[in-house]
Every structure is written in C-alpha cells, then in structure tokens.
Amino acid sequence: MTLSARLAFWLLVLVCFIWGVGFVVVDQAINHLSTLTLNSVRFALAALCLLPLHLLLGKREAEEPVPLMTLLLVSLGLGFLLFLGFYTQTEGMRYTTVSNAGFITGLCVPLTPVLGWLLFRSRAGWPVWVGAAASTLGLYWLTSGGELSFNRGDLWVLCCAFSFALHIVMTGHFAGRLPIIALSALQMAAVALYSALASWWLDPPEQQLLFQFGVLLELLLSWEMLFVLVWLSLLSSAFAYWVQTSSQSVLPAPKVALIFALEPVFAHAAAALVLDERLLWQGWLGAGLIIAGMLIAELGESRQKPQLHPADQMAAPQPESD
C-alpha cells in the first residue's frame, strides 16, 4: 500500500489541528519551563518516540543504503532550520504582538514557492499561487483584524518565517532520497541538542533546569506536565514531523505550506473552546479565506494524476499480500 496524495493531504490537516491545539498546551508549559528548556526536552523525547519505529521498520525504508554522513548532515541542517524557526519566533514575541507574529509567521506560505524556485527552479501551478495569495490575505485578517503596526520584534519573526519556509523546501528536496523515519528522528535530536546548547548559553542560571536533573524530573512528573509532554513530544513533534517528511514525498512544498496555513485557524478554535476567546467578523473572514485558499490549490490541481514516489512505501509500510 502506498501513501496517496489525498491521504497525505488529510494527514497534514490533522497535523495542523495538533499544532493549533498545541498553542494552548505550550501556553501552559512556559509557565514552568523556559522556551529553550521546553524545546530541548520536547524534541529529545520526540526522537526517543521515533526510535522504536525506526528499529521495527528502518530496514524497509530504503532500497539502497544511504551514507551515514549524508543522513547526519541533512538531519543537522534541517534540525537547525527548525530550531532557528522556533527560537526566533519566541524572541520576536518578546517585542511584538501576537497578531504581528501570527501574520508574519504565516508569510512562509508565499515564501515557500519563491524559495523553491530560487533554490531548485521548481515551479508551482497557478492554483497554488492563487491559494497562497488568498491564504496570506486570510492570515492578515485572522491574526491582525485588519490592523498591523510593525516594530523590531517583527524582524525576528520574519527570520522565523524564512526558516520554516526553507525547512519545507529542503524537506521536500530530501524526503524521497533519505530514510524518512531516521531523518525525522535525527532532526528531532538535532533540535534538542541546539536548544540545550542555547539554554546553557542564553538562559539565566535559575532557568537552566536541563542541568539540574532532579529538579527537572520532579517538575516533569506532575500530571499537568505529563500531558503537555505527551501532546508536544509524541503528537506535535514525533508524529507531526514524520507525517510532514512522509507527505512531502508525494506533495510539492508550496502545497504543504498552504495546508500549514490552517494552523492558526485551529489555534483560534482551540483558544475559543479552552480560553473562551472569541473571533470578530474579521477573524471569521480570515479563516474563510485560508480555507478557500487551501481548497483552490487542492481542487485546482485535482485533475492532474498524482505521481507516486517509491518513497511512499517508507511512509506507511504494510505487509505484502499474496
């Protein structure tokens, strides 16, 4: 059984739901841990969650052996882009508004096809460009309500948008060439390593809980933090980035970026349910434009026959039937 483009599409929508709810979960976690400590623990556990999957299915991922050094270098590079995206977004939010941060992060949607063309001369069809334009306008209305004022924190968040867009493009470039489970796990380990080093360098001593193991373990074993870690490590990290890497074997990077524009829609829905936050008419307009943009890109290319890559077998390997 191969992973179809339609299944990849819906799996990525599920990932956006997980990430959207994750905003509420992260909001609880940062009351107890610094951002860098949280990211280090989160992604280290995510790598461990993928390890059993690699041991069970790793030998079936690639028909030809891949040089270990190539796999490590690509994983370190992709992991650094993820780390940079998470870190610069957090730093930017110290100086800018949530609305600005949400909109500027969403600029990874139009940036993805641009970077794909600049780096690899890959072309996106007109439905993708129209969808990207509609989704970007939707992000503007959803996150800002039609009002934006820029400040120095926005430059940090713009770096985040470039990092996430470049990560999507580079993942699409390597997803069909390297073993997906190993690539996903090593990326998670790389983000954990970068976050730990950054915590040692940037966090004040009282927040460097990574180096106070007893205190950290006692904190993580509370029921609230156990739920946080399961959601962020198992679902938002291990499962989500495995799905992204697998799906990019069959979906082009610009379309993946468009699907990811759904994340703030789910985030606002989660905030409404859990935190009792309500959208104004501008927010509903923005959410509608994002969904419309995604549908334009998906349905506009639906007549094209999906191209299945041999790497699809890596994403969801099944026993061969007689």
Phi, psi and omega per residue, in radians:
M1 nan 2.277 3.130
T2 -1.811 2.761 3.097
L3 -1.423 2.036 -3.136
S4 -1.421 2.805 3.101
A5 -1.092 -0.634 3.141
R6 -1.169 -0.734 3.091
L7 -1.117 -0.726 3.102
A8 -1.043 -0.709 3.123
F9 -1.015 -0.877 -3.076
W10 -1.266 -0.528 3.046
L11 -1.134 -0.668 3.108
L12 -1.213 -0.598 3.032
V13 -1.081 -0.736 3.079
L14 -1.058 -0.701 3.103
V15 -1.075 -0.724 3.111
C16 -1.076 -0.671 3.067
F17 -1.078 -0.797 -3.140
I18 -1.082 -0.780 3.129
W19 -1.150 -0.681 -3.140
G20 -1.075 -0.834 3.068
V21 -1.113 -0.521 -3.135
G22 -1.057 -0.441 3.095
F23 -1.068 -0.729 3.112
V24 -1.175 -0.692 3.141
V25 -1.135 -0.785 3.115
V26 -1.073 -0.667 3.136
D27 -1.008 -0.606 3.076
Q28 -1.298 -0.690 -3.017
A29 -1.200 -0.667 -3.049
I30 -1.274 -0.082 2.993
N31 -1.303 -0.276 -3.075
H32 -2.040 -0.488 -3.061
L33 -2.275 2.617 2.997
S34 -1.190 2.791 -3.108
T35 -1.033 -0.779 -3.098
L36 -1.184 -0.674 3.078
T37 -1.131 -0.779 3.121
L38 -1.039 -0.809 -3.120
N39 -1.143 -0.645 3.130
S40 -1.128 -0.832 3.128
V41 -1.144 -0.797 -3.095
R42 -1.003 -0.866 -3.045
F43 -1.393 -0.472 3.040
A44 -1.139 -0.764 3.090
L45 -1.157 -0.600 3.103
A46 -1.093 -0.750 3.107
A47 -1.077 -0.717 3.119
L48 -1.149 -0.603 3.115
C49 -1.134 -0.568 -3.128
L50 -1.446 -0.258 -3.091
L51 -1.074 -0.829 3.107
P52 -1.048 -0.655 3.116
L53 -1.105 -0.692 3.108
H54 -1.152 -0.719 -3.141
L55 -1.139 -0.609 -3.123
L56 -1.373 -0.708 -2.969
L57 -2.053 -0.080 -3.024
G58 -1.019 -0.642 -3.094
K59 -1.204 -0.329 -3.106
R60 -1.665 -0.008 -3.018
E61 -1.298 -0.697 -3.024
A62 -2.213 2.390 3.092
E63 -1.289 -0.538 3.131
E64 -2.079 2.466 3.139
P65 -1.129 2.507 3.139
V66 -1.860 2.337 3.095
P67 -0.969 2.285 -3.094
L68 -1.040 -0.670 -3.120
M69 -1.122 -0.673 3.097
T70 -1.080 -0.810 3.138
L71 -1.068 -0.750 -3.134
L72 -1.145 -0.772 -3.103
L73 -1.136 -0.761 3.120
V74 -1.125 -0.742 3.139
S75 -1.107 -0.743 3.110
L76 -1.122 -0.664 3.123
G77 -1.187 -0.840 3.129
L78 -1.146 -0.673 3.102
G79 -1.099 -0.650 3.119
F80 -1.156 -0.666 3.100
L81 -1.102 -0.721 3.081
L82 -1.115 -0.822 3.118
F83 -1.012 -0.808 -3.120
L84 -1.089 -0.703 3.124
G85 -1.091 -0.839 -3.133
F86 -1.142 -0.722 -3.072
Y87 -1.208 -0.830 -3.096
T88 -1.187 -0.545 3.073
Q89 -1.120 -0.773 -3.137
T90 -1.151 -0.765 3.117
E91 -1.091 -0.716 3.137
G92 -1.079 -0.617 -3.098
M93 -1.267 -0.150 3.008
R94 -1.254 -0.420 -3.021
Y95 -2.094 -0.190 -3.101
T96 -2.177 3.074 -3.108
T97 -1.510 2.807 3.061
V98 -1.062 -0.656 3.141
S99 -1.076 -0.862 3.113
N100 -1.050 -0.791 -3.106
A101 -1.083 -0.726 -3.140
G102 -1.132 -0.759 -3.127
F103 -1.192 -0.812 -3.067
I104 -1.187 -0.662 3.047
T105 -1.036 -0.676 3.126
G106 -1.152 -0.220 3.092
L107 -1.158 -0.157 3.046
C108 -1.100 -0.344 3.125
V109 -1.116 -0.990 3.088
P110 -1.300 -0.407 -3.136
L111 -1.213 -0.528 -3.064
T112 -1.072 -0.905 3.107
P113 -1.127 -0.546 3.116
V114 -1.150 -0.840 3.135
L115 -1.157 -0.624 3.100
G116 -1.080 -0.680 3.119
W117 -1.249 -0.732 -3.105
L118 -1.137 -0.683 -3.046
L119 -1.514 -0.718 -2.992
F120 -2.222 0.114 -3.124
R121 0.969 0.548 3.091
S122 -1.447 2.382 -3.061
R123 -1.865 2.468 3.063
A124 -1.852 2.499 3.124
G125 -1.257 2.897 -3.100
W126 -1.063 -0.581 3.108
P127 -1.069 -0.588 3.128
V128 -1.185 -0.756 -3.141
W129 -1.144 -0.751 3.100
V130 -1.111 -0.760 3.105
G131 -1.092 -0.691 3.116
A132 -1.112 -0.724 3.128
A133 -1.118 -0.780 3.137
A134 -1.127 -0.730 -3.127
S135 -1.176 -0.667 3.117
T136 -1.128 -0.756 3.073
L137 -1.100 -0.686 3.097
G138 -1.111 -0.703 3.090
L139 -1.073 -0.647 3.118
Y140 -1.063 -0.849 -3.102
W141 -1.262 -0.641 -3.101
L142 -1.195 -0.748 -3.020
T143 -1.589 -0.454 -3.047
S144 -1.988 -0.298 -3.062
G145 1.160 0.353 3.127
G146 1.603 0.088 -3.121
E147 -2.289 2.141 3.071
L148 -2.319 2.397 2.996
S149 -2.295 2.215 -2.958
F150 -1.645 2.616 3.138
N151 -2.596 -3.066 -3.004
R152 -1.164 -0.479 3.104
G153 -1.122 -0.408 -3.122
D154 -1.149 -0.501 3.098
L155 -1.163 -0.663 3.064
W156 -1.075 -0.800 -3.092
V157 -1.214 -0.551 3.074
L158 -1.118 -0.657 3.037
C159 -1.074 -0.659 3.075
C160 -1.066 -0.779 -3.128
A161 -1.074 -0.758 3.103
F162 -1.101 -0.703 -3.116
S163 -1.113 -0.812 -3.135
F164 -1.165 -0.706 3.117
A165 -1.107 -0.758 3.132
L166 -1.158 -0.615 3.090
H167 -1.102 -0.732 3.122
I168 -1.108 -0.778 -3.124
V169 -1.110 -0.830 -3.091
M170 -1.221 -0.593 3.067
T171 -1.098 -0.737 3.086
G172 -1.080 -0.574 -3.125
H173 -1.241 -0.627 -3.034
F174 -1.800 -0.218 -2.983
A175 -1.031 -0.661 -3.112
G176 -1.537 0.031 -3.055
R177 -1.932 -0.303 -3.057
L178 -2.213 2.709 3.103
P179 -1.085 2.144 -2.917
I180 -1.208 -0.762 -3.100
I181 -1.143 -0.778 3.124
A182 -1.112 -0.732 3.127
L183 -1.082 -0.752 3.138
S184 -1.130 -0.805 -3.106
A185 -1.117 -0.755 -3.129
L186 -1.193 -0.569 3.029
Q187 -1.053 -0.816 -3.139
M188 -1.047 -0.753 3.125
A189 -1.105 -0.667 -3.142
A190 -1.141 -0.756 3.108
V191 -1.075 -0.722 3.117
A192 -1.072 -0.743 3.141
L193 -1.132 -0.838 3.129
Y194 -1.061 -0.707 -3.125
S195 -1.163 -0.679 3.120
A196 -1.140 -0.752 3.110
L197 -1.119 -0.717 3.132
A198 -1.176 -0.615 3.091
S199 -1.125 -0.755 3.114
W200 -1.077 -0.585 -3.070
W201 -1.516 -0.657 -2.936
L202 -1.905 -0.558 -3.088
D203 -1.272 2.506 3.019
P204 -1.141 2.723 -3.039
P205 -0.929 -0.677 -3.098
E206 -1.200 -0.265 3.125
Q207 -1.796 0.006 -3.122
Q208 -1.503 1.116 -3.071
L209 -1.264 -0.279 3.084
L210 -1.061 -0.454 -3.086
F211 -1.832 0.222 3.028
Q212 -2.212 1.289 -2.893
F213 -1.024 -0.732 -3.113
G214 -1.079 -0.796 3.140
V215 -1.122 -0.759 -3.126
L216 -1.115 -0.769 -3.109
L217 -1.120 -0.727 3.118
E218 -1.076 -0.685 3.132
L219 -1.187 -0.743 -3.066
L220 -1.250 -0.368 -3.093
L221 -1.503 0.053 3.020
S222 -1.270 2.681 -3.079
W223 -1.067 -0.690 -3.129
E224 -1.089 -0.789 -3.107
M225 -1.295 -0.511 3.065
L226 -1.107 -0.738 3.077
F227 -1.100 -0.771 3.127
V228 -1.007 -0.802 -3.087
L229 -1.187 -0.671 3.091
V230 -1.084 -0.788 -3.120
W231 -1.165 -0.864 -3.029
L232 -1.322 -0.653 -3.075
S233 -1.463 -0.919 -3.053
L234 -1.315 -0.816 -3.039
L235 -1.580 -1.003 -3.031
S236 -1.233 -0.376 -3.081
S237 -1.982 -1.200 -3.057
A238 -1.040 -0.991 -3.119
F239 -1.143 -0.784 -3.026
A240 -1.116 -0.810 -3.074
Y241 -1.388 -0.394 2.969
W242 -1.166 -0.764 3.099
V243 -1.087 -0.773 -3.134
Q244 -1.057 -0.846 -3.107
T245 -1.107 -0.717 3.123
S246 -1.156 -0.779 -3.079
S247 -1.168 -0.515 -3.130
Q248 -1.327 0.040 2.947
S249 -1.334 -0.388 -3.071
V250 -2.145 -0.261 -3.135
L251 -1.999 2.421 3.092
P252 -1.211 2.659 -3.084
A253 -0.988 -0.742 -3.138
P254 -1.042 -0.659 3.137
K255 -1.212 -0.644 3.086
V256 -1.078 -0.755 3.115
A257 -1.073 -0.665 3.109
L258 -1.112 -0.761 3.119
I259 -1.086 -0.670 -3.136
F260 -1.141 -0.300 3.078
A261 -1.142 -0.253 3.092
L262 -1.267 -0.302 -3.056
E263 -0.944 -0.863 -3.140
P264 -1.149 -0.444 3.073
V265 -1.109 -0.844 3.102
F266 -1.160 -0.595 3.122
A267 -1.102 -0.764 3.120
H268 -1.176 -0.645 3.103
A269 -1.120 -0.733 3.116
A270 -1.137 -0.706 3.122
A271 -1.128 -0.614 3.116
A272 -1.158 -0.692 -3.099
L273 -1.337 -0.729 -3.015
V274 -1.617 -0.742 -3.050
L275 -1.804 0.031 3.111
D276 1.067 0.569 3.040
E277 -1.521 2.532 -3.066
R278 -2.149 2.483 3.089
L279 -1.492 2.456 2.964
L280 -1.452 3.126 -3.096
W281 -1.080 -0.546 3.109
Q282 -1.109 -0.663 3.127
G283 -1.161 -0.735 3.098
W284 -1.111 -0.683 3.081
L285 -1.066 -0.791 3.139
G286 -1.092 -0.771 3.129
A287 -1.070 -0.714 3.119
G288 -1.113 -0.704 3.124
L289 -1.156 -0.672 3.112
I290 -1.092 -0.832 3.132
I291 -1.116 -0.704 3.114
A292 -1.097 -0.725 3.126
G293 -1.082 -0.720 3.117
M294 -1.135 -0.736 -3.134
L295 -1.180 -0.639 3.098
I296 -1.050 -0.808 -3.129
A297 -1.149 -0.683 -3.081
E298 -1.291 -0.864 -3.069
L299 -1.346 -0.486 -3.137
G300 -1.160 -0.416 3.132
E301 -1.934 0.209 -3.054
S302 -1.179 -0.393 -3.139
R303 -1.350 -0.266 3.117
Q304 -1.372 2.353 -3.142
K305 -1.201 2.178 -3.135
P306 -1.078 2.434 3.074
Q307 -1.716 2.057 -3.111
L308 -1.621 2.237 -3.116
H309 -1.635 2.510 3.095
P310 -0.944 -0.451 -3.134
A311 -1.191 -0.211 3.076
D312 -0.999 -0.547 -3.137
Q313 -1.085 -0.415 -3.126
M314 -1.295 -0.572 -2.971
A315 -1.198 -0.739 -3.121
A316 -2.488 1.187 -3.083
P317 -1.097 2.405 3.137
Q318 -2.211 2.707 3.079
P319 -1.097 2.474 3.136
E320 -1.254 2.365 3.129
S321 -1.632 2.663 -3.134
D322 -1.332 nan nan
